[in-house]
Amino acid sequence: MSSGPLFAENPFAGTAIAIAFLAFVVSEYRIGRNRPSHGAVDRDNGSGLAVGAGLVLAYVGGAVLSVVVTSTVIRTAAPGVFIFGIVIAAVGQGLRLRSVRELGQSFTFKVHTATDQRVVSSGPYRLIRHPSYTGALVCAFGFSIAYTNWLAPLMVAFLALGYCVRIPAEERAMAAGLGQPYLDYMRRTKRLVPFVF
């Protein structure tokens, strides 16, 4: 019987998760090429560092934990769990990319506001204020499932904590930069989950 998680024991699973992770990194790199418009005000206040740390802990920490702590490796129906995780990750990243596309050049890794910036309330932003963050959390959760270790999903909590720092800071920045239209938008939408939170 294998002792490690499926991606470490099965070459096909290892290749599949490597390809999926590479696709994730490439898509994030493409997103990161967006630059704020001329004259935009940097309002990030270091909140991006909290998210970055959460991403490393969720993705790398989850994988390392899955290999090191073998007593909690999922052995029953591991291939099904693995595939399910990859599908969930793809759905999450799909939502994130759709959200980024909706914002266009207004989407940057660091929080900025510009004088000509408008409140976007179309597409996924119609129901929630931070669909790209919802997508990122779903994607990380999907990868953690694909690690086929019961402990791995717990590492996504670090990314959630990063967004607990980022979201209030971003909303204060948007309210300060965009004024009443953003405050009105906040009143009629939820943060991450439609109609719930």
VOTIBA-65569 format. One line per field, with one value per residue: residue in three letters; x, y, z of N, C-alpha, C, CB in turn; residue number from 1. Coordinates in Angstrom, 3 decimals. Glycine has a CB too. Example, Ala and Ser with C-alpha at 12.3 -4.5 7.8 and 13.67 -1.06 7.14 Angstrom:
<sites>
residuo <- c(ALA;SER)
n_east <- c(13.190;12.850)
n_north <- c(-5.690;-2.250)
n_up <- c(7.800;7.080)
ca_east <- c(12.300;13.670)
ca_north <- c(-4.500;-1.060)
ca_up <- c(7.800;7.140)
c_east <- c(13.200;12.900)
c_north <- c(-3.300;0.030)
c_up <- c(7.800;7.870)
cb_east <- c(11.308;14.084)
cb_north <- c(-4.473;-0.598)
cb_up <- c(9.046;5.725)
num <- c(1;2)
</sites>
This chain:
<sites>
residuo <- c(MET;SER;SER;GLY;PRO;LEU;PHE;ALA;GLU;ASN;PRO;PHE;ALA;GLY;THR;ALA;ILE;ALA;ILE;ALA;PHE;LEU;ALA;PHE;VAL;VAL;SER;GLU;TYR;ARG;ILE;GLY;ARG;ASN;ARG;PRO;SER;HIS;GLY;ALA;VAL;ASP;ARG;ASP;ASN;GLY;SER;GLY;LEU;ALA;VAL;GLY;ALA;GLY;LEU;VAL;LEU;ALA;TYR;VAL;GLY;GLY;ALA;VAL;LEU;SER;VAL;VAL;VAL;THR;SER;THR;VAL;ILE;ARG;THR;ALA;ALA;PRO;GLY;VAL;PHE;ILE;PHE;GLY;ILE;VAL;ILE;ALA;ALA;VAL;GLY;GLN;GLY;LEU;ARG;LEU;ARG;SER;VAL;ARG;GLU;LEU;GLY;GLN;SER;PHE;THR;PHE;LYS;VAL;HIS;THR;ALA;THR;ASP;GLN;ARG;VAL;VAL;SER;SER;GLY;PRO;TYR;ARG;LEU;ILE;ARG;HIS;PRO;SER;TYR;THR;GLY;ALA;LEU;VAL;CYS;ALA;PHE;GLY;PHE;SER;ILE;ALA;TYR;THR;ASN;TRP;LEU;ALA;PRO;LEU;MET;VAL;ALA;PHE;LEU;ALA;LEU;GLY;TYR;CYS;VAL;ARG;ILE;PRO;ALA;GLU;GLU;ARG;ALA;MET;ALA;ALA;GLY;LEU;GLY;GLN;PRO;TYR;LEU;ASP;TYR;MET;ARG;ARG;THR;LYS;ARG;LEU;VAL;PRO;PHE;VAL;PHE)
n_east <- c(0.847;0.504;2.205;2.230;0.579;-1.612;-0.573;2.137;2.748;1.715;2.554;0.986;-0.941;0.804;1.923;-0.396;-1.212;0.977;0.845;-1.617;-1.006;0.983;-0.527;-2.142;-0.209;0.755;-1.577;-1.968;0.329;-0.165;-2.372;-1.103;0.322;-1.162;-1.195;-1.544;-3.472;-2.165;-1.424;-2.879;-3.693;-1.813;-3.167;-2.731;-1.496;0.087;-1.508;-1.448;0.733;-0.138;-1.993;-0.300;1.381;-0.534;-1.237;1.142;1.320;-1.065;-0.854;1.863;2.495;0.330;0.843;3.343;2.721;0.967;2.662;4.438;2.927;1.739;-0.164;-2.692;-3.381;-5.593;-6.942;-9.042;-10.858;-9.107;-8.247;-10.667;-11.201;-8.991;-9.403;-11.825;-10.943;-9.189;-11.031;-12.652;-10.717;-10.242;-12.730;-12.807;-10.586;-11.495;-13.668;-12.227;-10.666;-12.704;-13.739;-11.573;-11.382;-13.762;-13.264;-11.139;-8.566;-8.635;-8.139;-5.640;-2.812;-2.075;-3.865;-5.350;-6.620;-8.174;-8.766;-10.595;-11.870;-14.508;-17.321;-17.659;-20.306;-21.225;-21.559;-19.969;-19.658;-22.057;-23.394;-21.545;-18.835;-16.171;-15.455;-13.184;-11.582;-13.157;-13.045;-10.293;-10.052;-11.698;-10.273;-7.807;-8.789;-9.683;-7.240;-6.131;-7.799;-7.144;-4.649;-5.029;-5.043;-6.266;-5.544;-4.636;-6.656;-7.002;-4.965;-5.784;-7.050;-5.185;-4.936;-7.510;-7.374;-5.538;-7.112;-8.938;-7.533;-6.991;-9.510;-11.137;-9.307;-9.127;-11.766;-12.081;-10.270;-11.434;-13.846;-12.876;-11.604;-13.504;-15.860;-19.335;-20.732;-19.444;-19.970;-22.741;-22.845;-21.647;-23.649;-25.616;-24.589;-22.922;-19.860;-18.251;-19.814;-22.731;-25.722;-25.241;-22.661)
n_north <- c(-1.195;2.237;4.984;7.737;10.863;10.885;12.379;12.243;9.604;8.517;8.699;9.781;11.316;13.045;14.392;15.562;17.322;18.979;20.189;21.476;23.252;24.760;25.980;27.553;29.292;30.598;31.903;33.637;35.155;36.474;38.005;39.623;41.376;43.602;47.067;49.914;52.814;55.941;58.271;57.020;56.243;54.624;52.483;50.251;49.552;47.463;45.194;43.310;41.713;40.068;38.484;37.262;35.739;34.002;32.624;31.207;29.541;28.087;26.757;25.737;25.007;23.299;21.198;20.266;19.494;17.430;15.484;15.039;14.354;11.454;9.901;10.905;10.720;10.422;7.455;5.868;5.790;7.630;8.496;9.552;11.592;13.189;13.996;15.373;17.483;18.846;19.680;21.415;23.345;24.366;25.495;27.507;29.114;29.822;31.494;33.526;34.537;35.375;37.446;39.203;39.886;41.290;43.586;44.622;46.883;48.031;46.137;45.219;43.755;45.164;47.429;50.163;53.440;55.529;58.728;58.657;56.302;53.919;52.429;49.017;46.978;44.811;41.527;39.017;40.804;41.853;40.587;40.042;41.705;40.981;38.924;37.832;37.142;35.252;33.314;32.758;31.600;29.339;28.022;27.481;25.803;23.691;22.703;21.887;19.782;18.065;17.327;15.125;14.622;14.721;16.846;18.939;20.810;22.442;24.276;26.244;28.028;29.926;31.490;32.495;34.052;35.941;37.294;38.305;40.374;41.853;42.500;44.335;46.484;47.092;47.810;50.096;51.722;51.871;53.122;55.556;56.469;56.309;57.186;58.040;56.431;53.918;53.304;53.027;50.800;48.907;48.612;47.175;44.722;41.561;40.387;38.002;35.671;35.190;36.674;35.775;36.231)
n_up <- c(0.000;-0.823;0.768;0.717;-0.372;-3.254;-5.453;-4.999;-5.201;-7.513;-10.851;-12.933;-11.596;-10.315;-12.514;-13.555;-11.481;-11.419;-13.952;-13.700;-11.630;-12.856;-14.875;-13.265;-12.123;-14.425;-15.283;-13.138;-13.352;-15.746;-14.980;-13.128;-14.683;-15.194;-14.784;-12.636;-13.604;-14.892;-12.409;-10.452;-7.052;-4.620;-2.376;-0.905;1.541;2.526;2.625;0.658;1.220;3.283;1.964;0.096;1.779;2.788;0.453;-0.135;2.127;1.881;-0.647;-0.980;1.667;2.188;0.382;1.277;3.905;3.303;2.285;4.369;6.694;6.783;7.979;7.727;5.111;2.378;1.424;0.529;-2.394;-3.569;-6.235;-7.265;-5.417;-5.902;-8.629;-8.292;-6.690;-8.468;-10.396;-8.859;-8.258;-10.832;-11.406;-9.462;-10.237;-12.706;-12.056;-10.823;-12.979;-14.675;-13.133;-13.017;-15.684;-15.979;-14.485;-15.897;-16.752;-14.285;-12.412;-10.250;-8.552;-6.289;-4.177;-5.679;-6.391;-8.809;-10.326;-12.427;-12.050;-11.902;-10.202;-10.536;-11.253;-12.607;-14.166;-12.182;-10.120;-9.605;-7.568;-5.504;-3.814;-4.004;-6.018;-7.242;-5.127;-3.870;-5.878;-5.770;-3.233;-3.516;-5.531;-4.225;-2.230;-3.786;-4.844;-2.418;-1.741;-3.809;-2.994;-1.495;1.321;4.528;6.176;4.576;3.519;5.744;5.665;3.955;5.495;6.226;3.948;3.891;6.211;5.327;3.459;5.220;6.276;3.973;2.689;4.365;4.390;1.672;1.112;2.680;1.345;-1.220;-0.600;0.314;-1.977;-4.095;-3.064;-2.414;-4.407;-4.148;-1.483;-1.593;-3.249;-1.581;0.305;-0.997;-1.682;-0.970;0.566;-0.164;-0.577;-2.340;-1.151;1.416;2.839)
ca_east <- c(0.000;1.283;2.215;2.088;-0.598;-1.668;0.307;3.526;2.906;1.240;3.144;-0.050;-1.489;1.865;2.005;-1.633;-1.231;2.035;0.307;-2.662;-0.357;1.652;-1.587;-2.522;0.871;0.767;-2.748;-1.720;1.357;-0.844;-3.161;-0.178;0.897;-1.964;-0.581;-2.502;-3.448;-1.329;-2.041;-3.598;-3.159;-1.551;-3.860;-2.605;-1.143;0.715;-2.458;-1.060;1.687;-0.915;-2.551;0.823;1.777;-1.602;-1.130;2.276;0.976;-2.138;-0.414;3.109;2.341;-0.595;1.520;4.381;2.021;0.399;3.743;5.104;2.011;1.099;-1.232;-3.992;-3.553;-6.857;-6.642;-10.267;-11.297;-8.168;-8.297;-11.888;-10.993;-8.002;-10.064;-12.786;-10.179;-8.711;-12.210;-13.006;-9.675;-10.474;-13.922;-12.409;-9.737;-12.363;-14.376;-11.254;-10.318;-13.898;-13.824;-10.487;-11.761;-14.838;-12.655;-10.222;-7.337;-8.795;-7.682;-4.199;-2.529;-2.100;-5.064;-5.169;-7.800;-7.862;-9.819;-11.606;-12.334;-15.932;-17.713;-18.104;-21.343;-21.726;-20.984;-19.986;-19.693;-23.457;-23.846;-20.522;-17.844;-14.824;-15.544;-11.861;-11.095;-13.932;-12.444;-8.974;-10.254;-12.221;-9.161;-6.881;-9.471;-9.657;-5.897;-5.909;-8.506;-6.355;-3.474;-5.511;-4.672;-7.309;-5.038;-4.307;-7.623;-6.867;-3.994;-6.483;-7.432;-4.197;-5.316;-8.710;-6.918;-4.950;-8.208;-9.549;-6.750;-7.071;-10.830;-11.496;-8.395;-9.514;-13.058;-11.833;-9.604;-12.404;-14.789;-12.172;-11.258;-14.643;-16.915;-20.699;-21.128;-18.957;-20.719;-24.045;-22.584;-21.419;-24.915;-26.499;-23.892;-22.177;-18.421;-17.672;-20.817;-23.987;-26.860;-24.858;-21.583)
ca_north <- c(0.000;3.470;5.690;9.173;11.324;10.354;13.093;11.862;8.172;8.143;9.629;10.479;12.344;14.034;15.205;16.337;18.440;19.906;20.948;22.357;24.326;25.626;26.788;28.537;30.289;31.389;32.793;34.690;36.031;37.329;38.972;40.531;42.345;44.827;48.158;50.992;53.930;57.083;59.109;56.221;56.351;53.333;52.399;48.848;49.505;46.192;44.079;42.287;40.792;39.086;37.540;36.493;34.739;33.008;31.798;30.287;28.542;27.226;25.911;25.021;24.393;22.173;20.088;19.726;18.810;16.195;14.507;14.774;13.687;10.413;9.208;11.460;10.611;9.818;6.266;5.375;6.564;8.744;9.090;10.362;12.797;13.980;14.605;16.339;18.655;19.567;20.331;22.549;24.361;24.976;26.341;28.685;29.989;30.358;32.636;34.599;35.116;36.104;38.669;40.077;40.387;42.269;44.839;45.137;47.517;48.446;45.061;45.116;43.010;46.134;48.267;51.530;54.143;56.574;59.752;58.294;54.943;53.789;51.217;47.959;46.163;43.877;40.182;38.478;41.915;42.213;39.978;40.110;42.757;40.445;37.582;37.273;36.532;34.013;32.370;32.355;30.692;28.075;27.385;26.942;24.689;22.586;22.120;21.204;18.500;17.225;16.821;13.866;14.495;15.400;18.057;19.992;21.914;23.350;25.310;27.314;29.021;31.012;32.387;33.196;35.088;36.997;38.095;39.032;41.615;42.572;42.994;45.601;47.538;47.451;48.499;51.457;52.450;52.142;54.122;56.849;56.895;56.380;57.929;57.560;55.291;52.650;53.054;52.497;49.453;48.050;48.362;46.246;43.482;40.821;40.388;36.823;34.644;35.879;36.634;35.190;36.968)
ca_up <- c(0.000;-0.882;2.045;0.541;-1.118;-4.615;-6.391;-4.731;-5.438;-8.840;-11.819;-13.690;-10.706;-10.117;-13.727;-13.675;-10.540;-11.843;-15.081;-13.160;-10.875;-13.829;-15.495;-12.250;-12.010;-15.656;-15.286;-12.151;-13.927;-16.736;-14.219;-12.457;-15.619;-15.163;-14.036;-12.369;-14.544;-14.506;-11.388;-9.461;-5.695;-3.978;-1.088;-0.504;2.966;2.893;2.738;-0.306;1.846;4.046;0.986;-0.441;2.773;2.825;-0.754;0.031;3.138;1.375;-1.748;-0.676;2.983;2.075;-0.306;2.171;5.002;2.768;2.113;5.656;7.628;5.971;8.719;7.349;3.662;1.941;0.638;-0.082;-3.565;-3.750;-7.579;-7.377;-4.614;-6.635;-9.794;-7.763;-6.261;-9.650;-11.004;-7.988;-8.462;-12.141;-11.273;-8.693;-11.042;-13.762;-11.477;-10.620;-14.274;-15.151;-12.333;-13.464;-17.007;-15.796;-14.016;-16.900;-16.275;-12.885;-11.527;-10.005;-7.330;-5.204;-4.171;-6.169;-6.883;-9.786;-10.383;-13.422;-11.763;-11.613;-9.484;-11.444;-10.605;-13.613;-14.072;-10.811;-9.164;-9.368;-6.321;-4.451;-4.043;-4.206;-6.624;-7.542;-3.892;-3.731;-6.809;-5.269;-2.099;-4.061;-6.241;-3.222;-1.574;-4.741;-4.826;-1.135;-1.849;-4.726;-2.274;-0.897;2.730;5.301;6.813;3.606;3.442;6.885;5.328;3.233;6.512;6.210;2.859;4.359;7.140;4.497;2.909;6.348;6.371;2.704;2.296;5.024;3.935;0.315;1.128;3.175;0.268;-2.275;-0.090;0.340;-3.330;-5.004;-2.396;-2.203;-5.263;-3.600;-0.246;-2.015;-3.762;-0.415;1.001;-1.714;-2.035;0.053;0.291;-0.828;-0.899;-2.638;-0.224;2.714;3.511)
c_east <- c(0.882;1.164;1.958;0.812;-0.492;-0.687;1.779;3.793;2.578;1.773;2.118;-0.660;-0.459;1.994;0.786;-1.634;-0.142;1.544;-0.748;-2.043;0.363;0.634;-2.048;-1.485;0.901;-0.401;-2.566;-0.654;0.726;-1.692;-2.240;0.461;0.081;-1.277;-1.612;-2.367;-2.595;-2.084;-2.823;-2.894;-3.013;-2.173;-3.757;-2.315;-0.606;-0.224;-2.134;-0.079;0.961;-1.506;-1.449;1.283;0.738;-1.562;-0.012;1.923;-0.095;-1.615;0.818;2.998;1.425;0.043;2.559;3.744;1.477;1.443;4.338;4.206;1.204;-0.045;-2.621;-4.203;-4.878;-6.530;-7.877;-10.707;-10.404;-8.190;-9.529;-11.774;-10.036;-8.656;-11.057;-12.076;-9.699;-9.862;-12.615;-12.000;-9.905;-11.687;-13.571;-11.567;-10.521;-13.135;-13.429;-10.917;-11.490;-14.031;-12.777;-10.841;-12.830;-14.284;-11.707;-8.972;-7.438;-8.302;-6.158;-3.993;-2.521;-3.341;-4.692;-6.533;-7.337;-9.042;-10.926;-12.188;-13.817;-16.180;-18.237;-19.111;-21.992;-21.054;-21.036;-20.022;-21.112;-23.927;-22.836;-19.440;-16.464;-14.862;-14.177;-11.267;-11.866;-13.333;-11.104;-9.098;-10.770;-11.110;-8.182;-7.495;-9.474;-8.300;-5.665;-6.644;-7.690;-5.082;-3.781;-4.944;-5.678;-6.836;-4.852;-5.342;-7.533;-5.918;-4.628;-6.954;-6.447;-4.482;-6.569;-8.342;-6.282;-6.030;-8.981;-8.811;-7.005;-8.425;-11.235;-10.608;-8.783;-10.819;-12.935;-11.208;-10.582;-13.420;-14.153;-11.928;-12.442;-15.865;-18.265;-21.112;-20.650;-19.679;-22.098;-23.909;-22.367;-22.725;-25.777;-25.831;-23.265;-20.709;-17.971;-18.690;-22.148;-25.079;-26.492;-23.837;-20.767)
c_north <- c(1.244;4.222;7.181;9.555;10.899;11.051;12.732;10.406;7.750;9.143;10.419;11.609;13.444;14.963;16.112;17.536;19.455;20.781;21.942;23.529;25.292;26.534;27.885;29.662;31.193;32.361;33.934;35.667;36.995;38.389;40.049;41.556;43.631;45.864;49.248;52.124;55.073;57.958;58.350;56.301;54.951;53.348;50.994;48.677;48.153;45.005;42.963;41.278;39.705;38.034;36.657;35.401;33.623;32.077;30.770;29.178;27.574;26.247;25.081;24.297;23.186;20.963;19.432;18.944;17.466;15.097;14.092;13.987;12.650;9.699;9.720;11.465;9.908;8.647;5.707;6.324;7.773;9.327;9.980;11.672;13.744;14.714;15.672;17.625;19.493;20.311;21.557;23.683;25.099;25.903;27.633;29.645;30.572;31.573;33.810;35.298;35.899;37.436;39.681;40.692;41.464;43.623;45.451;45.720;48.003;47.380;45.063;44.338;43.924;47.001;49.688;52.137;55.253;57.526;59.378;56.900;54.938;52.491;50.206;47.086;45.212;42.518;39.675;39.581;42.388;41.726;40.084;41.112;42.215;39.046;36.988;36.615;35.247;32.936;31.857;31.364;29.332;27.309;26.742;25.737;23.468;21.906;21.343;19.861;17.541;16.696;15.508;13.607;15.330;16.712;19.227;21.118;22.895;24.501;26.475;28.393;30.186;31.997;33.169;34.312;36.258;37.899;38.834;40.340;42.472;43.235;44.272;46.764;48.014;48.234;49.917;52.314;52.814;53.202;55.511;57.368;57.119;57.049;57.232;56.421;53.948;52.303;52.489;51.061;48.468;47.685;47.316;44.928;42.827;40.792;39.228;35.792;35.335;35.607;36.133;36.046;37.773)
c_up <- c(0.000;0.431;1.904;-0.180;-2.581;-5.551;-6.200;-5.088;-6.869;-9.873;-12.625;-12.862;-10.471;-11.308;-13.853;-12.727;-10.871;-12.994;-14.603;-12.409;-11.810;-14.521;-14.542;-12.174;-13.239;-15.687;-14.285;-12.655;-14.925;-16.054;-13.646;-13.371;-15.687;-14.293;-13.789;-13.379;-13.998;-13.503;-10.337;-8.111;-5.101;-2.589;-0.497;0.990;3.417;2.968;1.752;0.264;2.633;3.119;0.408;0.502;2.861;1.632;-0.624;1.018;2.628;0.329;-1.401;0.662;2.951;1.431;0.593;3.311;4.537;2.618;3.451;6.616;6.852;6.683;8.339;5.836;3.362;1.025;-0.076;-1.190;-3.826;-5.168;-7.789;-6.610;-5.336;-7.809;-9.344;-7.355;-7.433;-10.325;-10.191;-8.172;-9.782;-12.107;-10.537;-9.513;-12.207;-13.275;-11.285;-11.943;-14.867;-14.422;-12.770;-14.817;-16.889;-15.346;-15.033;-16.274;-14.836;-11.915;-11.458;-8.710;-6.107;-5.321;-4.604;-6.459;-7.819;-9.892;-11.362;-13.183;-11.429;-10.844;-10.504;-10.697;-11.610;-13.443;-12.647;-9.742;-8.880;-8.003;-5.184;-4.831;-4.406;-4.830;-6.964;-6.301;-3.594;-4.626;-6.329;-4.114;-2.572;-4.776;-5.253;-2.515;-2.490;-4.787;-3.533;-1.086;-2.708;-4.065;-1.554;0.502;3.517;5.924;5.845;3.535;4.614;6.566;4.565;4.218;6.542;5.081;3.244;5.336;6.382;3.915;4.003;6.613;5.139;2.471;3.033;4.582;2.540;0.296;1.691;2.085;-0.842;-1.843;-0.074;-1.070;-4.244;-4.385;-2.332;-3.124;-4.720;-2.295;-0.566;-2.507;-2.614;0.274;0.308;-2.107;-0.809;-0.353;-0.591;-1.299;-1.150;-1.610;1.181;3.443;2.501)
cb_east <- c(-0.958;0.820;3.529;3.260;-0.746;-3.072;0.128;3.863;2.037;-0.318;4.025;-1.143;-1.928;3.191;2.129;-2.848;-1.058;3.306;-0.293;-3.608;0.634;2.416;-2.785;-2.676;2.242;0.721;-4.031;-1.284;2.470;-1.723;-3.952;0.886;1.003;-3.393;0.644;-2.309;-4.876;-0.916;-2.934;-3.713;-4.078;-0.015;-5.335;-1.508;-2.343;1.381;-3.886;-0.463;2.647;-2.035;-3.280;1.975;1.968;-2.942;-0.889;3.533;0.492;-3.266;-0.128;4.307;1.811;-1.808;2.188;5.267;0.874;-0.253;4.837;5.526;1.061;2.124;-1.021;-4.128;-2.361;-7.775;-6.042;-11.380;-12.736;-6.765;-8.285;-13.090;-10.442;-6.859;-10.788;-13.549;-8.995;-8.047;-13.403;-13.055;-8.265;-10.669;-15.051;-11.645;-8.511;-13.338;-15.022;-9.974;-9.878;-15.183;-13.654;-9.149;-12.264;-15.860;-11.911;-10.907;-6.981;-10.256;-8.201;-3.524;-1.191;-0.829;-5.730;-4.272;-8.657;-7.525;-9.223;-11.006;-11.532;-16.767;-18.796;-16.891;-22.416;-21.484;-19.539;-18.760;-18.867;-24.351;-24.168;-19.896;-17.732;-14.068;-16.389;-10.911;-11.221;-15.430;-12.284;-8.177;-11.238;-13.402;-8.425;-6.505;-10.916;-10.026;-4.828;-6.371;-9.931;-5.989;-2.980;-5.155;-3.174;-7.813;-3.733;-4.153;-9.020;-6.369;-2.868;-7.693;-7.508;-2.776;-5.551;-9.686;-5.912;-4.111;-9.160;-9.547;-5.229;-6.778;-11.866;-11.407;-6.935;-9.644;-14.072;-10.919;-8.455;-13.126;-15.265;-10.834;-10.371;-15.010;-17.083;-21.647;-20.581;-17.437;-20.853;-24.657;-21.358;-20.486;-25.693;-27.024;-22.815;-22.739;-17.662;-16.717;-20.946;-24.475;-27.943;-24.295;-20.663)
cb_north <- c(0.006;4.356;5.475;9.711;12.866;10.483;14.596;12.101;7.410;8.088;8.873;9.497;11.725;13.342;14.310;15.445;17.932;19.129;19.997;21.573;23.743;24.780;25.899;27.856;29.592;30.474;32.000;34.074;35.198;36.482;38.268;39.751;41.732;44.543;48.727;51.536;54.421;57.917;60.084;54.751;57.239;53.036;52.794;48.186;49.857;46.340;44.572;42.931;41.559;39.780;38.297;37.408;35.397;33.688;32.679;31.050;29.230;28.076;26.758;25.996;25.402;22.576;20.584;20.864;19.686;16.462;15.078;16.095;14.724;9.402;9.373;12.873;9.840;10.865;5.203;5.217;7.027;8.284;7.987;9.576;12.435;13.077;13.527;15.745;18.226;18.594;19.336;22.106;23.711;23.891;25.585;28.267;29.225;29.285;32.251;34.040;34.016;35.253;38.350;39.292;39.238;41.752;44.600;46.180;48.674;48.765;43.681;46.537;42.289;47.004;48.275;51.559;54.717;55.961;61.099;58.363;54.331;53.821;51.527;47.103;47.066;44.426;40.173;37.595;43.076;41.633;38.543;38.715;43.623;40.403;37.642;38.373;37.520;34.247;33.007;33.587;31.309;28.342;28.415;28.027;25.081;23.080;23.218;22.098;18.696;18.019;17.865;12.701;14.966;14.483;17.757;19.384;21.353;22.589;24.711;26.739;28.365;30.443;31.595;32.207;34.497;36.388;37.204;38.159;41.308;41.631;41.924;45.443;47.036;46.204;47.700;51.429;51.622;50.854;53.741;56.719;55.898;55.001;59.213;58.686;55.484;52.717;54.351;53.380;49.459;48.741;49.647;46.913;43.759;39.365;40.348;36.157;33.583;35.475;35.751;33.785;35.996)
cb_up <- c(1.228;-2.052;2.733;-0.206;-1.013;-5.163;-6.229;-3.267;-4.485;-8.875;-12.762;-14.135;-9.360;-9.862;-14.969;-13.392;-9.107;-12.266;-16.136;-12.228;-9.856;-14.874;-15.902;-10.871;-11.833;-16.884;-14.955;-10.804;-14.615;-17.671;-13.082;-11.795;-17.007;-14.641;-14.789;-10.955;-14.836;-15.759;-12.030;-9.922;-4.801;-3.899;-1.249;-1.307;3.795;4.190;2.508;-1.520;2.770;4.843;-0.150;-0.747;4.153;2.889;-1.984;0.515;4.417;0.778;-2.956;-0.656;3.966;1.290;-1.596;2.737;5.544;1.431;1.214;6.312;8.339;5.554;10.224;7.887;3.014;1.211;1.531;0.974;-3.376;-3.420;-8.629;-6.869;-3.210;-7.141;-10.640;-6.565;-5.429;-10.647;-11.101;-6.495;-8.449;-13.210;-10.524;-7.458;-11.559;-14.252;-10.139;-9.976;-15.244;-14.945;-10.846;-13.557;-17.896;-14.772;-12.725;-17.745;-17.167;-12.593;-12.018;-9.926;-7.452;-5.212;-2.759;-7.442;-5.704;-11.177;-10.777;-14.816;-10.606;-12.922;-8.387;-11.969;-9.960;-15.039;-14.577;-10.589;-9.684;-10.467;-6.557;-4.202;-2.819;-2.871;-7.883;-8.069;-2.712;-4.087;-8.155;-4.818;-1.087;-5.036;-7.125;-2.190;-1.190;-6.121;-4.985;0.033;-2.452;-5.982;-1.264;-1.803;2.998;6.388;7.484;2.243;3.375;8.117;4.508;2.436;7.901;6.065;1.551;5.027;8.151;3.367;2.116;7.623;6.517;1.573;2.542;6.536;3.940;-0.541;1.951;4.418;-0.299;-2.670;1.326;1.087;-3.943;-5.461;-3.064;-2.375;-6.669;-3.364;0.585;-3.122;-4.696;0.575;1.125;-2.948;-3.086;0.234;1.585;0.096;0.254;-4.001;-0.797;2.517;4.284)
num <- c(1;2;3;4;5;6;7;8;9;10;11;12;13;14;15;16;17;18;19;20;21;22;23;24;25;26;27;28;29;30;31;32;33;34;35;36;37;38;39;40;41;42;43;44;45;46;47;48;49;50;51;52;53;54;55;56;57;58;59;60;61;62;63;64;65;66;67;68;69;70;71;72;73;74;75;76;77;78;79;80;81;82;83;84;85;86;87;88;89;90;91;92;93;94;95;96;97;98;99;100;101;102;103;104;105;106;107;108;109;110;111;112;113;114;115;116;117;118;119;120;121;122;123;124;125;126;127;128;129;130;131;132;133;134;135;136;137;138;139;140;141;142;143;144;145;146;147;148;149;150;151;152;153;154;155;156;157;158;159;160;161;162;163;164;165;166;167;168;169;170;171;172;173;174;175;176;177;178;179;180;181;182;183;184;185;186;187;188;189;190;191;192;193;194;195;196;197)
</sites>
